Amino acid sequence: MKIAIRADASAAIGTGHIRRMLSLAKALKARGAEVIFVTRQLGVDTVAMVEREGFAVRLLPSPEQRPTPDPTIPHSSWSEVTQAQDIADTTAGLRDIRPARVIVDHYAFDSQWHDGVSEALGVPAMVVDDLADRTLGGRWVVDHNYHPDHITKFEGRLPEQVELLAGPKYAMIEPAYASAPRYEFHERVCSIGVFMGGIDLGGDTLEVLDALEASGWRGPVEVVVTSHNPARDAIAQRLVRSPEATLSQDLPSLVEFFAQHDIQIGAGVGAIWERCCIGPPTIGLVCADNQAKSIPHADTAGFLVGIDHMSNPRQRRDALVNALHELIASPDRRRSLSETAMQLVDGRGTSRIAQSLLDKE
């Protein structure tokens, strides 16, 4: 069965949508599916990202000029073309392939795109979305974020006949996480890991390093960045004054990194679910508006410590310093976070999604 995946990456979008679609693609490939990615180059080399993982790519034309944003879709500007243009480009790029399914992971598109591409190609669509901020189409909708009531979250946004695959049970992380070594709990915090996402456009890594210094922490810190991070040189320079800090770039996998540190600090992106699966006690920061819809619920559920105050750096730094003091001083709190997180995510989310997609004709 041929399956097409439509996703992009850019400074605004980040790299997380491509990363989680690659994780799902691997689960689909393991079940015999042939996966083709469809992407538009928007400042990040998504073709290289996808081809490096062994998948074929169809590249859409570069945007000629940015359209007027659609007021009904909060993130419509992220595609850098109109929905009508993307529908035309995507269907033209896939017509000769004749996929049996289309998966789309893009906040810039609503039901017009979902149903338009599905009807043009004559195939069912799976929509990946965790915002619930616009009308959605498709036969399946996937939201792997935690929420106490997904039906209420998506009220008035879903088509009548839809299969909703919701919650961290469907976390879109690499299939390898299911059998990866877990974090081994330590009573004492020996080291701290920091990863603020693939791009970190807001420079949050530098803010976290300031908070670590303000907290009085003097132990080992490992900071992970990617080559897409525009502040990576500034981060490297900042770490010069921290003799016990190390910088790692473009790690092929974050499994070992997540397992070896006693506190992890990260943005509220898809890597949160990777951390949950491996089990390190985690502080999750809201670094974008959409993360404010999930991190507070995650904090209440007790599988991470959530930090918001995105618009007030001083308050956020103080909240992070307080959280660090609390976790370092409380082994029981860290153990509870670790155990709750591992119970929530087992690393088999992409396998469940793939099975649902392939089972239904």
Buried (B, 14 or more C-beta within 10 A) or exposed (E): EBBBBBBBBBEBBBBBBBBBBBBBBBBBBEEEBBBBBBBBBBBBBBBEBBEEBEBEBBBBEEBEEEBEEBEEBBBBBBBBBBBEBBBBBBBEBBEEBEBBBBBBBBBBBBBBBBBBBBEBBEBBBBBBBBBBBBBBBBBBBBBBBBBEEBEEBBEEBBBEEBEBBBBBBBBBBBBEBBEBEBBEBEEEBEBBBBBBBBBBBBBBBBBBBBBBBEBEBEBBBBBBBBEBBEBBEEBEEBBEEBEEBEBEEEEEEBBEBBBBBBBBBBBBBBBBBBBBBBBBBBBBBBBBEBBBBBBBBBBEBBBBBBBBBBEEBEEBBBBBBBBBEEBBEEBEBBBBBBBBBBEBBBBBBBBBBBBBBBEEE
